[in-house]
Amino acid sequence: MAKIDLNCDLGESFGAYSIGMDAEVIPLISSCNIACGYHASDPLVMQKTIALAGEAGIGIGAHPGYPDLMGFGRRNLNVSPAEAAAYVTYQLGALYAFAKSAGLKIQHVKPHGALYNMAGKDYTLALAIAKAVKAFDPSLILLGLSGSESVRAAQDIGLPAAREVFADRAYMPDGSLMPRTLEGAVIHDENEAIRRVVRMVKEHKVTASDGTDIEIVPDSICVHGDNIKALTFVTQIRSALEAEGIQIAPLSDIV
């Protein structure tokens, strides 16, 4: 039976601000990516999200981003590879502390937002991040965009890597995600998202913004937790995949 991981970016509330439907989404996914305090989250939110993930028995991932709370980590920052690597290490350490305190382990690392997208195209940046993850724990899985430099960098240094595709994002012809500044970058129609996901998993293809089909190989499917339809997307995508005979499993069972 084919297996696929279903992940969601969570733990993105902070202080008095509540973002996402973490408690409702967590039982429906197999892995989660928990914000580590730079683009979102705070110590209490990290602690609570770790506890929810532990209760559900799903894979726990660190979701480090740029130090840009105002921009939700989605603005490109001009930092050196060494700085980016240090940012990742710092945030990994924060989430690790809460996981260890709860008797849980971190399964994977998925960079967030601009850091994820920039590393997907910049091999030097991707390599710095991969090396930082490997130095912290060489058993961690680096989750990166399918076909990206992030996946290539991890593979080059012997770090486990998983290929990610997106249920609710449009693709450019080169396989990168369409910038959020462009119309149609985020998919809000759950039926369209389901069709795209099933095709990506079964045929390894997706239709890009120019109408052409591009090759895409998934180990994990992401639904953004801050999408207003996140719960609907996760519920219906999971049901559609299971109806196709595809098992939902955490990354540790796939990579």
Secondary structure, DSSP 4 states (H G I P E B T S, - for coil): --EEEEEEEE---BTTB--S-HHHHGGG-SEEEEE-SSSS--HHHHHHHHHHHHHHT-EEEEE---S-TTTTT-S-----HHHHHHHHHHHHHHHHHHHHHTT----EE---HHHHHHHHH-HHHHHHHHHHHHHH-TTPEEEEETTSHHHHHHHHTT--EEEEEESSB-B-TTSSBPPTTSTTSB---HHHHHHHHHHHHHHSEEE-TTS-EEE---SEEEEETTSTTHHHHHHHHHHHHHHTTPEE--GGGT-
